Amino acid sequence: MSSDTDESPIKVVLDTNILISAIAFGGKPKDVLDLVLEERIIAITSPILLAEFKEIYRKKFPLLEEDFELTIKNIEEIFGIIQPIKTLDLLRDNDDNRVLEAALEGNCDYIVTGDKDLLELKSYKVIQIVTAEQFLKIMGEN
């Protein structure tokens, strides 16, 4: 007989594109974010990923400033925020390298993203890189 206490919670980095999609459009990215909000998985981010999210959110949705402040507050309270120590230079887009750094430092199991360059990697060390749809299937949520 197996014990649930042996399993540590699944840890993920939700790439900025997944967070923006979840908040603005819903769908499968929102279903993944809901797993975080329901505390079924642990989401990890870093200050640099938060800054990227803030910049993109403000640029794309300037009329939603009040919602934005609440969203940022919720993310900062719910997500584990880590400061990566190691700098990676594996991918041509530095923003993608920052996602890998956060996942590595946060001992994550998954990166959930819509980014083609990250998805082409499929994995980095023990971290699986998947779409929102793939992650939901892994979690048995389809």
C-alpha positions in Angstrom: 0.0 0.0 0.0 1.4 3.4 -1.0 1.1 6.5 1.1 0.3 10.0 -0.2 2.7 11.5 2.3 5.6 10.0 0.3 4.7 12.3 -2.7 6.0 15.9 -2.7 3.7 18.4 -4.4 4.3 19.0 -8.1 6.2 22.3 -8.7 5.9 24.3 -11.9 7.0 27.5 -13.5 4.1 29.0 -15.4 5.7 30.9 -18.3 4.6 34.5 -18.8 2.6 33.6 -21.9 0.6 31.1 -19.9 -0.2 33.6 -17.1 -1.3 36.3 -19.6 -3.4 33.8 -21.5 -5.0 32.5 -18.2 -5.9 35.9 -17.0 -7.0 37.5 -20.3 -8.5 34.6 -22.2 -9.1 31.7 -19.9 -9.1 28.2 -21.5 -6.5 25.6 -20.6 -4.0 28.1 -19.2 -6.7 29.2 -16.7 -7.3 25.6 -15.8 -3.6 25.2 -15.0 -3.7 28.5 -13.0 -6.7 27.1 -11.1 -4.6 24.1 -10.0 -2.3 26.6 -8.4 -5.1 28.6 -6.8 -6.6 25.4 -5.5 -3.2 24.5 -4.0 -3.0 21.3 -5.9 0.4 22.3 -7.4 3.0 24.8 -6.4 3.9 27.6 -8.8 7.4 29.1 -8.7 8.5 32.4 -10.2 11.4 34.8 -9.9 11.6 38.6 -9.7 12.7 38.8 -13.3 9.8 36.7 -14.5 7.4 38.8 -12.4 8.9 42.0 -14.0 8.4 40.5 -17.5 4.8 39.6 -16.6 4.1 43.2 -15.2 5.6 44.8 -18.3 3.6 42.7 -20.8 0.3 42.9 -18.8 0.5 46.7 -18.6 1.4 47.0 -22.3 -1.4 44.7 -23.5 -4.1 45.6 -21.0 -3.6 49.2 -20.0 -7.3 49.7 -19.1 -7.2 46.9 -16.5 -4.9 48.7 -14.0 -7.1 47.9 -11.0 -7.4 44.2 -11.9 -3.6 44.2 -12.6 -2.7 45.4 -9.0 -4.9 42.6 -7.5 -3.5 40.0 -9.9 0.1 41.0 -9.0 -0.7 40.9 -5.3 -2.3 37.4 -5.7 0.7 36.1 -7.6 3.1 37.4 -5.1 1.2 35.8 -2.3 0.4 32.5 -3.9 3.5 31.8 -6.0 6.8 30.8 -4.5 9.3 33.5 -5.4 12.9 32.4 -5.7 16.1 34.2 -6.8 18.1 32.0 -9.2 21.8 31.9 -8.5 22.9 30.1 -11.7 22.8 32.0 -15.1 22.0 29.9 -18.1 22.7 30.7 -21.8 21.2 27.7 -23.6 18.5 29.3 -25.7 18.7 32.3 -28.1 16.0 34.2 -26.3 17.3 35.3 -22.9 13.8 35.4 -21.5 13.6 31.7 -22.1 16.8 31.2 -20.2 15.3 33.0 -17.2 12.4 30.6 -17.2 14.8 27.6 -17.1 16.8 29.3 -14.3 13.7 29.7 -12.2 12.6 26.2 -12.8 16.0 24.8 -11.9 16.5 26.9 -8.8 12.9 26.1 -7.7 13.4 22.4 -8.1 10.5 22.3 -10.4 9.0 19.2 -12.1 7.5 21.1 -15.1 7.6 24.3 -17.1 4.2 25.1 -18.6 4.6 27.3 -21.6 3.4 28.1 -25.1 6.9 29.2 -26.2 8.0 27.1 -29.2 11.8 27.3 -28.4 11.2 26.1 -24.9 8.8 23.4 -26.1 11.3 22.1 -28.6 13.7 21.4 -25.7 11.1 19.0 -24.2 13.1 18.8 -21.0 16.0 20.3 -19.2 17.7 18.1 -16.7 14.7 16.5 -14.8 12.3 19.4 -15.7 9.6 18.5 -18.3 8.6 21.3 -20.6 5.0 21.0 -21.7 2.0 23.0 -23.0 -1.0 23.7 -20.8 -3.0 21.0 -22.5 -0.2 18.4 -22.0 0.1 19.4 -18.3 -3.6 19.0 -17.7 -3.5 15.5 -19.2 -0.6 14.6 -17.0 -2.6 15.9 -14.0 -5.6 13.9 -15.2 -7.6 17.1 -15.8 -9.0 16.7 -19.3 
